[in-house]
Amino acid sequence: MEIYMDQIKPKVVIYCCNNSAVVRQENMDQLEADAQAEINIAQLPCSGRTDVLYMVKALENGADMAMVVGCLEGQCQFLEGNLRAKKRVRYANRLLEEVGLGNERIRMYNLDPTDEKGFSDALAETISKARQLGPWI
């Protein structure tokens, strides 16, 4: 039996700043259904609270992709939290690359909280990439 990549239901973990995109559970259920993906979201007070260990552990525990959503650069309520998050995402991807697992499994998005379509577009892009890359392990 052959499995086609568009039939695989990717698993995505999202670390989301409360100030950049608040996603209600009923919206997540609809996004999951539309995207045909398993999505787990962790709301954080700031994307800067995301740690390299969290991102890598999410992948280790079965996620195909991890996504960090922060405020637009220069608009972080905590001054530089989103910049710290961006550096951590780059570092986590470098670690994955060094061990031969590629450097595209973790993505960072800076979104305007007034852009209602931004989050769904970022999620769609991440899910598309997960399907392209295939299952994590």
Backbone as CSV, one residue per row, in Angstrom:
resi,resn,N_x,N_y,N_z,CA_x,CA_y,CA_z,C_x,C_y,C_z
1,MET,0.840,-1.181,0.000,0.000,0.000,0.000,0.888,1.248,0.000
2,GLU,0.593,2.166,-0.863,1.381,3.388,-0.990,0.679,4.534,-0.268
3,ILE,1.447,5.319,0.491,0.888,6.474,1.201,1.332,7.738,0.480
4,TYR,0.388,8.601,0.173,0.700,9.862,-0.483,0.827,10.946,0.566
5,MET,1.784,11.849,0.374,2.083,12.880,1.366,0.887,13.778,1.648
6,ASP,-0.008,13.977,0.686,-1.160,14.828,0.931,-2.213,14.121,1.790
7,GLN,-2.039,12.821,2.039,-2.967,12.077,2.880,-2.478,11.979,4.324
8,ILE,-1.250,12.358,4.565,-0.685,12.306,5.910,-1.191,13.513,6.694
9,LYS,-1.571,13.274,7.924,-2.060,14.344,8.792,-0.879,14.841,9.635
10,PRO,-0.227,15.940,9.222,0.947,16.424,9.948,0.594,16.904,11.360
11,LYS,1.572,16.801,12.250,1.420,17.271,13.622,2.252,18.536,13.779
12,VAL,1.595,19.602,14.227,2.257,20.896,14.372,2.049,21.407,15.798
13,VAL,3.139,21.830,16.425,3.075,22.454,17.741,3.345,23.936,17.540
14,ILE,2.484,24.768,18.143,2.603,26.218,17.983,2.819,26.859,19.339
15,TYR,3.868,27.661,19.447,4.124,28.479,20.635,3.736,29.896,20.245
16,CYS,2.686,30.408,20.864,2.072,31.635,20.387,2.044,32.715,21.470
17,CYS,2.570,33.873,21.146,2.529,35.030,22.032,1.079,35.493,22.195
18,ASN,0.667,35.733,23.424,-0.696,36.217,23.684,-0.987,37.559,23.023
19,ASN,0.055,38.328,22.733,-0.138,39.663,22.178,-0.100,39.703,20.656
20,SER,0.277,38.589,20.021,0.374,38.616,18.560,-0.785,37.906,17.880
21,ALA,-1.276,36.849,18.473,-2.393,36.116,17.857,-3.070,35.276,18.934
22,VAL,-4.229,35.678,19.316,-4.995,34.901,20.282,-5.899,33.973,19.480
23,VAL,-5.740,32.689,19.709,-6.495,31.703,18.956,-7.434,30.976,19.912
24,ARG,-8.712,31.112,19.672,-9.708,30.446,20.507,-9.813,28.977,20.107
25,GLN,-10.180,28.114,21.060,-10.253,26.687,20.798,-11.214,26.355,19.657
26,GLU,-12.352,27.041,19.601,-13.292,26.751,18.514,-12.702,27.102,17.142
27,ASN,-11.860,28.120,17.112,-11.169,28.461,15.856,-10.127,27.395,15.508
28,MET,-9.443,26.865,16.536,-8.438,25.826,16.312,-9.088,24.572,15.755
29,ASP,-10.257,24.209,16.288,-10.952,23.028,15.790,-11.262,23.185,14.303
30,GLN,-11.695,24.374,13.912,-11.996,24.630,12.504,-10.724,24.623,11.660
31,LEU,-9.643,25.235,12.183,-8.371,25.237,11.451,-7.857,23.817,11.244
32,GLU,-7.957,22.983,12.292,-7.520,21.585,12.175,-8.319,20.852,11.105
33,ALA,-9.622,21.053,11.116,-10.475,20.383,10.140,-10.150,20.849,8.718
34,ASP,-9.992,22.154,8.549,-9.686,22.702,7.221,-8.317,22.245,6.718
35,ALA,-7.333,22.229,7.618,-5.958,21.926,7.230,-5.656,20.434,7.218
36,GLN,-6.558,19.629,7.761,-6.302,18.196,7.888,-4.965,17.963,8.587
37,ALA,-4.833,18.566,9.771,-3.603,18.458,10.553,-3.957,18.364,12.033
38,GLU,-3.032,17.828,12.797,-3.170,17.798,14.249,-2.367,18.976,14.793
39,ILE,-3.051,19.890,15.464,-2.417,21.128,15.920,-2.516,21.244,17.433
40,ASN,-1.391,21.489,18.067,-1.361,21.756,19.508,-0.787,23.152,19.694
41,ILE,-1.472,23.949,20.504,-1.031,25.330,20.683,-0.769,25.607,22.158
42,ALA,0.327,26.316,22.398,0.668,26.762,23.747,0.703,28.282,23.719
43,GLN,-0.232,28.912,24.408,-0.251,30.380,24.501,0.780,30.794,25.549
44,LEU,1.614,31.740,25.199,2.663,32.237,26.088,2.485,33.737,26.305
45,PRO,2.953,34.260,27.431,2.854,35.704,27.630,3.702,36.480,26.622
46,CYS,4.741,35.807,26.086,5.645,36.429,25.109,6.346,35.309,24.350
47,SER,6.568,35.496,23.068,7.286,34.472,22.298,8.708,34.294,22.838
48,GLY,9.225,35.303,23.512,10.548,35.217,24.113,10.639,34.168,25.210
49,ARG,9.492,33.674,25.684,9.471,32.625,26.699,9.707,31.239,26.097
50,THR,9.674,31.143,24.781,9.918,29.868,24.114,11.390,29.523,24.246
51,ASP,11.649,28.298,24.607,13.013,27.832,24.808,13.386,26.825,23.724
52,VAL,14.655,26.748,23.385,15.138,25.787,22.398,14.717,24.372,22.810
53,LEU,14.816,24.077,24.095,14.455,22.752,24.587,12.994,22.421,24.291
54,TYR,12.082,23.396,24.460,10.662,23.165,24.168,10.459,22.783,22.707
55,MET,11.111,23.530,21.825,10.924,23.311,20.396,11.451,21.946,19.967
56,VAL,12.647,21.617,20.414,13.249,20.340,20.044,12.485,19.185,20.682
57,LYS,12.051,19.364,21.922,11.285,18.330,22.621,9.951,18.055,21.918
58,ALA,9.319,19.086,21.383,8.066,18.904,20.645,8.290,17.968,19.458
59,LEU,9.393,18.171,18.749,9.713,17.317,17.613,10.043,15.902,18.087
60,GLU,10.803,15.826,19.141,11.178,14.529,19.711,9.931,13.734,20.144
61,ASN,8.904,14.439,20.584,7.677,13.796,21.051,6.657,13.547,19.942
62,GLY,7.062,13.716,18.690,6.193,13.327,17.591,5.682,14.419,16.680
63,ALA,5.943,15.678,16.990,5.503,16.753,16.088,6.360,16.724,14.820
64,ASP,5.751,17.069,13.707,6.483,17.159,12.446,7.095,18.542,12.258
65,MET,6.443,19.548,12.846,6.918,20.926,12.758,6.607,21.636,14.059
66,ALA,7.404,22.649,14.353,7.115,23.558,15.463,7.086,24.962,14.875
67,MET,6.209,25.763,15.422,5.994,27.116,14.895,5.968,28.070,16.089
68,VAL,6.713,29.158,16.008,6.707,30.182,17.043,6.086,31.433,16.437
69,VAL,5.071,31.973,17.125,4.384,33.160,16.634,4.609,34.294,17.622
70,GLY,5.217,35.363,17.138,5.499,36.516,17.986,4.970,37.799,17.379
71,CYS,5.135,38.858,18.124,4.717,40.191,17.669,5.594,40.644,16.501
72,LEU,5.137,41.681,15.844,5.967,42.299,14.818,7.226,42.848,15.468
73,GLU,8.335,42.802,14.740,9.586,43.326,15.288,9.414,44.801,15.615
74,GLY,9.897,45.191,16.779,9.778,46.566,17.235,8.490,46.842,17.982
75,GLN,7.590,45.841,18.083,6.318,46.045,18.760,6.104,45.093,19.931
76,CYS,7.170,44.473,20.403,7.059,43.537,21.519,6.795,44.301,22.815
77,GLN,5.761,43.897,23.517,5.418,44.506,24.804,6.564,44.347,25.806
78,PHE,7.334,43.282,25.650,8.453,43.015,26.549,9.785,43.415,25.915
79,LEU,9.739,44.373,25.020,10.858,45.008,24.343,11.537,44.141,23.291
80,GLU,12.191,43.054,23.697,12.949,42.257,22.737,12.615,40.778,22.785
81,GLY,11.494,40.422,23.343,11.125,39.015,23.455,11.057,38.323,22.108
82,ASN,10.460,38.997,21.128,10.340,38.383,19.805,11.699,38.236,19.122
83,LEU,12.626,39.123,19.419,13.975,39.005,18.852,14.717,37.831,19.484
84,ARG,14.533,37.637,20.794,15.127,36.474,21.472,14.544,35.185,20.902
85,ALA,13.238,35.173,20.669,12.587,33.985,20.107,13.158,33.664,18.720
86,LYS,13.346,34.688,17.917,13.883,34.491,16.567,15.281,33.875,16.612
87,LYS,16.110,34.358,17.532,17.463,33.806,17.697,17.396,32.355,18.148
88,ARG,16.464,32.053,19.036,16.332,30.673,19.531,15.853,29.734,18.433
89,VAL,14.972,30.199,17.584,14.504,29.377,16.462,15.675,29.082,15.523
90,ARG,16.472,30.093,15.214,17.645,29.882,14.354,18.607,28.887,14.989
91,TYR,18.833,29.036,16.293,19.752,28.143,17.005,19.220,26.709,17.003
92,ALA,17.940,26.528,17.279,17.344,25.188,17.288,17.474,24.533,15.910
93,ASN,17.230,25.298,14.855,17.374,24.753,13.502,18.820,24.394,13.190
94,ARG,19.767,25.191,13.695,21.189,24.854,13.506,21.520,23.539,14.202
95,LEU,20.997,23.351,15.417,21.238,22.098,16.138,20.686,20.910,15.357
96,LEU,19.477,21.057,14.839,18.873,19.973,14.064,19.694,19.679,12.814
97,GLU,20.196,20.723,12.176,21.030,20.561,10.984,22.319,19.814,11.326
98,GLU,22.932,20.165,12.448,24.186,19.532,12.854,24.042,18.038,13.097
99,VAL,22.881,17.611,13.547,22.681,16.178,13.786,22.054,15.482,12.581
100,GLY,21.945,16.201,11.469,21.494,15.601,10.231,19.988,15.518,10.047
101,LEU,19.231,16.323,10.792,17.774,16.270,10.699,17.178,17.440,9.921
102,GLY,18.025,18.229,9.290,17.536,19.361,8.496,17.317,20.599,9.345
103,ASN,17.127,21.718,8.687,16.982,22.983,9.409,15.683,23.707,9.077
104,GLU,14.651,22.943,8.719,13.396,23.574,8.315,12.213,23.156,9.171
105,ARG,12.435,22.484,10.257,11.338,21.944,11.063,10.755,22.944,12.059
106,ILE,11.446,24.043,12.295,10.960,25.047,13.246,10.898,26.385,12.516
107,ARG,9.758,27.049,12.615,9.560,28.314,11.907,9.164,29.417,12.877
108,MET,9.551,30.633,12.530,9.208,31.816,13.325,8.387,32.746,12.450
109,TYR,7.273,33.215,12.998,6.426,34.183,12.305,6.182,35.370,13.228
110,ASN,6.351,36.566,12.695,6.024,37.794,13.418,4.736,38.327,12.806
111,LEU,3.671,38.322,13.617,2.361,38.679,13.091,1.757,39.883,13.790
112,ASP,1.046,40.649,13.028,0.287,41.786,13.544,-1.018,41.236,14.117
113,PRO,-1.344,41.558,15.373,-2.570,41.010,15.974,-3.845,41.460,15.268
114,THR,-3.790,42.517,14.475,-4.983,42.975,13.751,-5.146,42.279,12.397
115,ASP,-4.138,41.511,12.000,-4.194,40.787,10.724,-4.836,39.422,10.963
116,GLU,-6.138,39.348,10.737,-6.884,38.129,11.021,-6.456,36.957,10.139
117,LYS,-6.035,37.229,8.938,-5.666,36.172,8.007,-4.217,35.722,8.178
118,GLY,-3.392,36.534,8.827,-1.967,36.236,8.965,-1.681,34.901,9.633
119,PHE,-2.391,34.621,10.732,-2.149,33.382,11.452,-2.522,32.172,10.601
120,SER,-3.683,32.210,9.964,-4.103,31.060,9.160,-3.182,30.860,7.953
121,ASP,-2.680,31.949,7.386,-1.726,31.837,6.274,-0.409,31.212,6.744
122,ALA,0.084,31.651,7.908,1.325,31.102,8.464,1.158,29.619,8.777
123,LEU,0.017,29.267,9.337,-0.252,27.868,9.654,-0.330,27.025,8.391
124,ALA,-1.004,27.532,7.375,-1.112,26.804,6.102,0.265,26.584,5.486
125,GLU,1.120,27.596,5.557,2.482,27.485,5.024,3.274,26.425,5.787
126,THR,3.125,26.418,7.106,3.841,25.455,7.946,3.356,24.030,7.661
127,ILE,2.060,23.851,7.533,1.509,22.522,7.252,1.943,22.042,5.871
128,SER,1.964,22.941,4.910,2.430,22.592,3.571,3.883,22.125,3.617
129,LYS,4.705,22.826,4.391,6.112,22.448,4.528,6.234,21.092,5.224
130,ALA,5.393,20.846,6.231,5.411,19.556,6.936,5.095,18.422,5.966
131,ARG,4.135,18.643,5.099,3.784,17.610,4.110,4.930,17.398,3.123
132,GLN,5.574,18.488,2.743,6.697,18.400,1.807,7.857,17.623,2.420
133,LEU,8.156,17.891,3.707,9.274,17.244,4.378,8.965,15.795,4.771
134,GLY,7.694,15.520,4.986,7.305,14.184,5.423,7.386,14.047,6.925
135,PRO,7.033,12.872,7.433,7.045,12.663,8.882,8.430,12.897,9.483
136,TRP,8.427,13.381,10.697,9.656,13.734,11.422,10.540,12.512,11.596
137,ILE,10.002,11.467,12.144,10.847,10.279,12.396,10.162,9.061,11.819
